[in-house]
Amino acid sequence: MGEDEGMEELITEEMLWDRIPEVEGEERASTYYELSARIYARGQYDEALALAETARDIYSQLGAAVSSEGLAQAYSAIGYNLNQLKRMDEAATAMSKAVEILRENKSPIALELACTLGEWWYSSKKYDKVVETMNECAQEHLVDGNEIGAANDLHLIGCAERELKNYEKAIEAFKEARSLFKRNKEVIHVARCDQKMASCLIELGEGELALETARKAVDVFETGHDHRRETFASFEFGKAQILLEKYDEGLATLENVLAIVSEDEPKDFEFIVDIESRISKILRMQGRIDEADEIERRLKSVQEALEDEPERDLLT
């Protein structure tokens, strides 16, 4: 360990607080940033956020007089704290400013933070921004020779395009990701792409191709004993069977998926409702009206429990 590293470890949080009145400018900003990092590590995100915002404000006031790297660090710290506080839109906005500054300065950490930003945009349901951000990341990863990084970027692009109902664009992204994963023998990730392509093919009415693609995913997950992913792939397989009017086979597949999902804790009731709604439609088509009615009656209670309550005026 170097002498500087040893000294850095000896600086306590109390010493950092004591330093603040004694320093100005960039050193004062970096002290607030260091305090923010220490308090973030303790899980006190509100306090850490306030300190990071103070660091940002000081760096902003100093402007061109100091390196913009510090300002970028402050913005990223703000982003991480907001993310922990579940304020996703604000977190992504702060991180986008950090990425913008770092890209301008050709910083090597810009790419890593941009990938994080893409995931946060996805959590915020800003799917257009996911596509924009991750397209740039994928190109950078390919230039760097990082095919796995590019494949992960393309997979997230596919997921965003699927959410936007751009199913053909989603399939194109998943195909590119699949090719890179396959070249690198990432078998589970190849199957993840197949599963999601199958879901897009179903939306496009391509039943035969969806069935074949979902089957590949099921085979890999079953062989790899990845039972959770196998369940989701089986769901796509059942949907493809129904699309091809193989109603008995599709019903059996969905009932098997339902039996597995119903054992999970905590229960994913939205997924359960989706499966049971599809089952009830098949039963109704087969003339099993009473069974379909009973399922739909039960699901109304679950859907009512899942609905957001309207906000009430606490003074009334």
LOVEX-878193 format. One record per residue (C-alpha): x negated, y negated, z. Coordinates in steps of 0.2 Angstrom, whole numbers, padded with zeros to 4 digits, always signed. Example, Ala and Ser with C-alpha at 12.3 -4.5 7.8 and 13.67 -1.06 7.14 Angstrom:
# LOVEX-878193
-0062+0022+0039-0068+0005+0036
END
This chain:
# LOVEX-878193
+0000+0000+0000-0007-0017-0005-0009-0031+0008+0005-0041+0001+0017-0027+0001+0013-0024+0020+0016-0042+0024+0033-0042+0014+0039-0027+0025+0034-0036+0041+0046-0051+0036+0062-0049+0047+0079-0055+0043+0077-0067+0058+0061-0074+0050+0070-0077+0034+0084-0087+0043+0071-0097+0052+0062-0101+0035+0077-0109+0027+0075-0127+0036+0057-0127+0032+0057-0124+0013+0064-0132-0002+0068-0129-0020+0064-0112-0028+0057-0105-0012+0073-0110-0003+0084-0102-0016+0073-0086-0016+0075-0085+0003+0094-0085+0001+0093-0072-0012+0082-0061-0001+0094-0063+0014+0109-0059+0002+0100-0043-0003+0097-0037+0015+0115-0041+0020+0121-0032+0005+0112-0016+0010+0121-0017+0026+0138-0017+0017+0143-0035+0023+0148-0040+0005+0157-0056+0009+0142-0064+0018+0130-0057+0005+0141-0065-0008+0141-0082+0000+0122-0081+0001+0120-0076-0017+0131-0090-0022+0121-0103-0012+0105-0096-0021+0113-0098-0038+0119-0116-0034+0101-0121-0029+0093-0113-0044+0106-0122-0055+0102-0139-0047+0084-0136-0051+0087-0132-0069+0073-0132-0081+0060-0135-0067+0060-0117-0062+0061-0100-0070+0078-0094-0076+0074-0077-0069+0079-0082-0052+0096-0089-0058+0099-0072-0067+0095-0062-0051+0107-0073-0041+0121-0071-0054+0118-0052-0054+0119-0052-0035+0135-0061-0035+0141-0048-0048+0136-0033-0037+0145-0041-0021+0161-0045-0031+0161-0027-0038+0160-0020-0020+0174-0032-0015+0185-0025-0030+0185-0042-0038+0181-0034-0055+0185-0048-0067+0174-0060-0057+0161-0047-0055+0160-0044-0074+0160-0063-0078+0145-0066-0066+0135-0051-0073+0138-0057-0090+0130-0074-0086+0115-0064-0079+0114-0053-0094+0115-0069-0106+0100-0077-0096+0090-0061-0096+0092-0058-0115+0087-0076-0119+0071-0072-0109+0068-0055-0117+0068-0048-0100+0066-0028-0099+0080-0027-0086+0093-0036-0097+0098-0019-0105+0101-0010-0089+0112-0024-0082+0121-0025-0099+0126-0006-0097+0132-0010-0080+0142-0025-0087+0150-0013-0100+0156-0002-0087+0163-0016-0077+0172-0023-0092+0180-0006-0094+0186-0006-0075+0193-0023-0079+0202-0016-0094+0194-0029-0105+0191-0016-0119+0187-0028-0133+0172-0034-0122+0167-0016-0118+0165-0013-0137+0156-0029-0140+0144-0027-0125+0140-0008-0128+0138-0010-0147+0123-0021-0143+0117-0009-0129+0118+0006-0141+0107-0003-0154+0094-0008-0141+0093+0010-0135+0091+0017-0152+0077+0004-0156+0069+0010-0139+0071+0028-0144+0083+0032-0130+0095+0043-0138+0104+0048-0122+0106+0030-0117+0114+0026-0135+0125+0042-0134+0132+0036-0117+0135+0018-0124+0144+0026-0139+0155+0037-0128+0161+0022-0118+0164+0012-0134+0175+0027-0140+0184+0027-0123+0188+0008-0125+0193+0010-0143+0205+0024-0138+0213+0012-0124+0215-0001-0138+0224+0013-0148+0211+0011-0162+0210+0030-0163+0200+0032-0179+0187+0020-0173+0187+0029-0156+0184+0046-0166+0170+0038-0176+0161+0032-0159+0164+0049-0151+0156+0058-0167+0141+0047-0166+0139+0050-0147+0142+0069-0150+0128+0070-0163+0116+0062-0151+0121+0073-0137+0120+0088-0147+0102+0084-0154+0097+0083-0135+0105+0099-0130+0117+0090-0118+0130+0103-0120+0143+0097-0107+0142+0079-0115+0145+0087-0132+0161+0095-0125+0166+0078-0117+0166+0070-0134+0176+0085-0141+0189+0083-0128+0192+0065-0131+0192+0067-0150+0205+0080-0148+0216+0067-0138+0214+0054-0152+0218+0067-0166+0234+0072-0157+0239+0053-0157+0235+0053-0176+0246+0069-0179+0231+0080-0184+0237+0095-0174+0226+0109-0182+0210+0099-0180+0215+0093-0162+0218+0112-0157+0201+0117-0164+0192+0103-0156+0200+0105-0139+0197+0123-0140+0178+0120-0142+0179+0109-0126+0188+0122-0116+0176+0135-0121+0161+0125-0115+0168+0119-0099+0174+0137-0095+0157+0144-0099+0149+0130-0088+0161+0133-0074+0166+0114-0075+0183+0118-0069+0189+0100-0068+0184+0095-0085+0191+0112-0091+0208+0107-0084+0208+0091-0094+0203+0099-0110+0216+0112-0108+0229+0098-0106+0224+0092-0124+0224+0110-0130+0242+0112-0124+0247+0095-0132+0240+0101-0148+0250+0117-0147+0266+0107-0145+0261+0096-0159+0260+0111-0170+0277+0117-0163+0270+0132-0154+0281+0128-0140+0280+0144-0130+0261+0144-0130+0261+0125-0126+0273+0127-0112+0262+0141-0104+0246+0131-0106+0254+0115-0098+0261+0126-0084+0244+0133-0080+0236+0115-0080+0250+0110-0069+0247+0124-0057+0228+0119-0056+0231+0100-0054+0244+0103-0040+0231+0111-0029+0220+0095-0030+0217+0084-0015+0220+0070-0016+0234+0073-0029+0234+0063-0046+0253+0060-0046+0252+0050-0062+0244+0065-0071+0256+0077-0063+0271+0066-0069+0264+0066-0087+0262+0085-0087+0279+0088-0080+0287+0076-0092+0280+0085-0107+0286+0102-0099+0304+0095-0097+0304+0090-0115+0300+0107-0121+0313+0115-0110+0326+0104-0116+0321+0108-0134+0323+0127-0130+0340+0124-0123+0335+0126-0105+0344+0110-0100+0347+0114-0081+0328+0117-0078+0324+0101-0088+0337+0091-0078+0330+0097-0062+0312+0092-0066+0317+0075-0072+0327+0072-0056+0312+0076-0046+0301+0065-0056+0312+0050-0054+0308+0051-0035+0289+0052-0038+0290+0038-0051+0300+0027-0039+0286+0030-0026+0272+0025-0038+0280+0009-0044+0273-0007-0037+0283-0016-0025+0288-0034-0029+0279-0047-0018+0290-0053-0005+0290-0070+0004+0284-0066+0022+0294-0081+0029+0311-0074+0023
END
